[in-house]
Amino acid sequence: MKTKFDELLEFPCRFPFKVVGYTDPKLVDNIMLVLQQHAPGEYSPKTKDSGKGTYQSVTIDVTVTSKEHVETLYQALSEIDGVRMVM
């Protein structure tokens, strides 16, 4: 990835990830599994359903340690089954 996170952020820092996926009772659990693999810690995910209930967004603040760490998390979160986008 060609990102400028290292120019824009001072590491380590808290970084919010928003994951949007199809509504699924396992979505939050799957996100938490990925986060525990790449950035172990205590998290308090915030969820919001879309107006029609088709999608669910999950927002989580994560402590990241480097540009590569941010990029790895974006990649790993986007590979979760049912995830449509990671912001």
C-alpha positions in Angstrom: 0.0 0.0 0.0 1.2 3.5 -0.7 -0.2 5.5 2.2 1.1 8.5 4.1 0.2 7.4 7.6 3.8 7.8 8.7 3.7 11.4 7.6 0.4 12.2 9.1 0.5 10.3 12.5 2.8 10.1 15.4 3.1 6.5 16.5 2.0 4.9 18.7 -1.5 6.4 18.6 -5.2 5.6 18.8 -6.7 5.1 15.4 -10.4 4.6 14.6 -11.4 1.8 12.2 -14.9 1.6 10.8 -15.8 -1.7 9.3 -19.0 -2.0 7.3 -20.4 -5.4 6.5 -23.6 -7.3 5.9 -25.6 -7.6 9.1 -24.5 -10.8 10.7 -24.5 -11.8 14.4 -20.9 -13.0 14.0 -19.5 -9.8 12.4 -18.4 -8.2 15.6 -16.9 -11.4 16.9 -15.0 -11.9 13.6 -13.6 -8.4 13.8 -12.6 -8.9 17.4 -10.7 -12.1 16.5 -8.7 -10.3 13.8 -7.9 -7.4 16.1 -6.7 -9.8 18.9 -4.4 -11.4 16.4 -2.8 -8.2 15.2 -3.4 -5.8 18.1 -4.2 -7.6 21.3 -6.1 -5.5 23.9 -9.5 -4.5 25.4 -11.9 -3.0 22.9 -15.4 -1.5 23.1 -16.9 -1.8 19.6 -19.7 0.6 18.7 -22.3 -0.8 16.2 -24.9 0.8 14.1 -27.4 -0.8 11.7 -28.3 0.7 8.4 -31.8 2.0 7.9 -33.0 -1.1 6.1 -31.0 -3.4 8.3 -28.9 -4.8 5.5 -25.6 -3.5 6.7 -24.0 -3.0 10.1 -21.0 -0.6 10.8 -18.6 -1.4 13.6 -16.3 1.4 14.9 -13.3 0.5 17.1 -10.4 2.6 18.4 -7.1 0.7 18.1 -3.7 1.6 19.3 -1.4 1.3 16.3 2.4 1.3 16.4 3.4 2.0 12.8 2.3 2.7 9.3 2.8 -1.0 8.5 0.6 -1.9 11.5 -2.3 0.3 10.2 -1.9 -1.2 6.7 -1.9 -4.8 8.1 -5.1 -4.1 10.0 -6.8 -2.6 7.0 -5.9 -5.6 4.9 -6.9 -8.2 7.6 -10.2 -6.5 8.4 -11.1 -6.2 4.7 -10.6 -10.0 4.3 -13.3 -10.9 6.8 -16.2 -12.7 5.2 -19.1 -10.3 4.6 -17.1 -7.1 5.1 -17.8 -4.6 2.3 -15.4 -1.8 3.3 -13.0 -0.7 6.0 -12.5 3.0 6.6 
